[in-house]
Every structure is written in structure tokens, then in C-alpha cells.
Amino acid sequence: MNQYAMLTLVVDDEISLSTYEIDPVEQLFTGLELPNPEEKLVIKKDRGGTIRLTIKGKKTKTRPDLNRIIHLLGENGWEPFSVHTASQTYYFRKLAKKQ
């Protein structure tokens, strides 16, 4: 049976991602250009091992381009497999191990 790493993308005033696969996702977004130079990407790891990437900045209406983020994830092996439209939550998976 195949094993997948999971990633959750939530779209709100900010875009937050959470996953247990720390290094690849962190490296993927450290170079992400934000539309507003006063914004910055904050990467946090909680006690459970989940990484959250959040855009912090002044109260502006801008946020990173969602399509660009989804495209970056796709280029790095993350495939969308579910969307919860009401909460704007996107679920991705990446093949971690074939068996």
C-alpha cells in the first residue's frame, strides 16, 4: 500500500499551510516573492510536528497568489485530492513511499 504525506492549504485573509513534511515545504516557500514588500513569510512548527506557513504584514488586502502557490506545490510533487469549498480548504498529498 502506498503511503502519502499530507498537506492542508487554508485560504482566508492569509494563506496558511500545514504539513508534517517540514524541510521540503519550508524550502519551497522561503523564496516565494510576496506581492507587498512589507509582508513576510512566517514559518512555525508546532509541538505535533505540523508546519504552518503564514503571510504576516500590515493590514492589506493582498496575499500571495493562490494559483502560484498551488502551482509551486504541484511542481514539487504535491497533488490536490480534495477541496472543501465552504471553508476554502485544499488538501494535497504526496507519495512518500511505494509498497
Steps between C-alpha positions, in 0.01 A plus 500: 500500500627849418573750775432869449617813673206735550481877466213736578465844341250743652407823323376791709637852542825308522607178334606238753644162418557215737679174445721255684758500223707789629813559292375476140202730557703749701764520226229530236355818647804681640566640153137590433470862393221674683297766319558754776862555612379584851364149541705204610460127511487356850580130535404334828517140616264395775555232763323242290748550218264687269652789309294811436595761245317827544536836330542780754492868424308820533126474465483494124266327263786324322610144546722269297345383177315178583548360150874558526515316831299207363727495193813497721357211700421310180853550369628341818287187488197610703173404334165651602254228593222681683356849541254618763353798317308657789810540716737541204715214624708307248647160578811372326688175513843392391619145453738432786564128456387237251441151622 
